[in-house]
Protein backbone atom coordinates (compact mmCIF):
# COMPACT_ATOMS: atom_id res chain seq x y z
CA UNK A 1 0.00 0.00 0.00
CA UNK A 2 1.36 3.41 -0.97
CA UNK A 3 1.89 6.03 1.72
CA UNK A 4 1.25 9.75 1.46
CA UNK A 5 4.41 11.85 1.37
CA UNK A 6 5.02 15.57 1.62
CA UNK A 7 5.14 16.89 -1.94
CA UNK A 8 2.63 14.42 -3.39
CA UNK A 9 0.29 16.09 -5.88
CA UNK A 10 -3.41 16.28 -5.02
CA UNK A 11 -6.28 15.52 -7.44
CA UNK A 12 -10.06 15.16 -7.42
CA UNK A 13 -10.05 12.42 -10.05
CA UNK A 14 -7.70 10.04 -11.81
CA UNK A 15 -6.36 11.66 -14.94
CA UNK A 16 -7.50 15.11 -13.82
CA UNK A 17 -5.39 18.19 -13.19
CA UNK A 18 -3.47 18.52 -9.96
CA UNK A 19 -4.72 21.46 -7.91
CA UNK A 20 -2.23 21.36 -5.09
CA UNK A 21 0.26 19.40 -3.03
CA UNK A 22 0.61 17.76 0.35
CA UNK A 23 2.41 20.08 2.82
CA UNK A 24 2.14 17.91 5.90
CA UNK A 25 0.85 14.68 7.33
CA UNK A 26 -1.20 14.95 10.49
CA UNK A 27 -2.53 12.40 12.92
CA UNK A 28 -6.04 12.35 11.40
CA UNK A 29 -5.50 13.76 7.93
CA UNK A 30 -3.41 15.92 5.65
CA UNK A 31 -2.36 19.53 5.39
CA UNK A 32 -2.51 20.52 1.71
CA UNK A 33 -1.73 23.61 -0.31
CA UNK A 34 -4.27 24.58 -2.99
CA UNK A 35 -3.00 26.78 -5.82
CA UNK A 36 -4.26 30.38 -5.61
CA UNK A 37 -5.98 29.68 -2.27
CA UNK A 38 -3.50 28.61 0.40
CA UNK A 39 -3.43 25.86 2.97
CA UNK A 40 -6.23 23.55 4.10
CA UNK A 41 -6.53 20.63 6.48
CA UNK A 42 -8.47 17.58 5.36
CA UNK A 43 -9.51 14.50 7.28
CA UNK A 44 -8.19 11.07 6.31
CA UNK A 45 -11.72 10.00 5.33
CA UNK A 46 -11.54 12.40 2.37
CA UNK A 47 -8.68 10.44 0.76
CA UNK A 48 -9.86 8.06 -1.96
CA UNK A 49 -6.50 6.69 -3.07
CA UNK A 50 -2.75 7.19 -2.87
CA UNK A 51 -0.32 5.97 -5.52
CA UNK A 52 2.63 7.07 -7.65
CA UNK A 53 3.08 10.40 -5.83
CA UNK A 54 -0.61 11.23 -6.22
CA UNK A 55 -3.38 11.70 -3.67
CA UNK A 56 -6.94 11.49 -5.00
CA UNK A 57 -9.65 13.00 -2.81
CA UNK A 58 -13.37 12.32 -2.48
CA UNK A 59 -15.05 15.60 -3.36
CA UNK A 60 -18.18 14.65 -1.41
CA UNK A 61 -16.12 14.61 1.80
CA UNK A 62 -14.64 18.09 1.35
CA UNK A 63 -16.04 21.26 2.87
CA UNK A 64 -17.54 24.02 0.72
CA UNK A 65 -14.59 26.41 1.17
CA UNK A 66 -12.13 23.78 -0.05
CA UNK A 67 -14.36 22.81 -3.01
CA UNK A 68 -14.55 26.47 -4.04
CA UNK A 69 -10.78 26.85 -3.72
CA UNK A 70 -10.22 23.79 -5.89
CA UNK A 71 -12.62 25.12 -8.53
CA UNK A 72 -10.51 28.28 -8.77
CA UNK A 73 -7.07 26.69 -8.43
CA UNK A 74 -6.17 27.32 -12.07
CA UNK A 75 -8.04 30.59 -12.60
CA UNK A 76 -4.88 32.67 -13.01
CA UNK A 77 -3.63 30.27 -15.70
CA UNK A 78 -6.79 30.77 -17.82
CA UNK A 79 -6.42 34.54 -18.17
C-alpha positions in Angstrom: 0.0 0.0 0.0 1.4 3.4 -1.0 1.9 6.0 1.7 1.2 9.7 1.5 4.4 11.8 1.4 5.0 15.6 1.6 5.1 16.9 -1.9 2.6 14.4 -3.4 0.3 16.1 -5.9 -3.4 16.3 -5.0 -6.3 15.5 -7.4 -10.1 15.2 -7.4 -10.1 12.4 -10.0 -7.7 10.0 -11.8 -6.4 11.7 -14.9 -7.5 15.1 -13.8 -5.4 18.2 -13.2 -3.5 18.5 -10.0 -4.7 21.5 -7.9 -2.2 21.4 -5.1 0.3 19.4 -3.0 0.6 17.8 0.4 2.4 20.1 2.8 2.1 17.9 5.9 0.8 14.7 7.3 -1.2 14.9 10.5 -2.5 12.4 12.9 -6.0 12.4 11.4 -5.5 13.8 7.9 -3.4 15.9 5.6 -2.4 19.5 5.4 -2.5 20.5 1.7 -1.7 23.6 -0.3 -4.3 24.6 -3.0 -3.0 26.8 -5.8 -4.3 30.4 -5.6 -6.0 29.7 -2.3 -3.5 28.6 0.4 -3.4 25.9 3.0 -6.2 23.6 4.1 -6.5 20.6 6.5 -8.5 17.6 5.4 -9.5 14.5 7.3 -8.2 11.1 6.3 -11.7 10.0 5.3 -11.5 12.4 2.4 -8.7 10.4 0.8 -9.9 8.1 -2.0 -6.5 6.7 -3.1 -2.8 7.2 -2.9 -0.3 6.0 -5.5 2.6 7.1 -7.6 3.1 10.4 -5.8 -0.6 11.2 -6.2 -3.4 11.7 -3.7 -6.9 11.5 -5.0 -9.7 13.0 -2.8 -13.4 12.3 -2.5 -15.1 15.6 -3.4 -18.2 14.7 -1.4 -16.1 14.6 1.8 -14.6 18.1 1.3 -16.0 21.3 2.9 -17.5 24.0 0.7 -14.6 26.4 1.2 -12.1 23.8 -0.1 -14.4 22.8 -3.0 -14.6 26.5 -4.0 -10.8 26.9 -3.7 -10.2 23.8 -5.9 -12.6 25.1 -8.5 -10.5 28.3 -8.8 -7.1 26.7 -8.4 -6.2 27.3 -12.1 -8.0 30.6 -12.6 -4.9 32.7 -13.0 -3.6 30.3 -15.7 -6.8 30.8 -17.8 -6.4 34.5 -18.2 
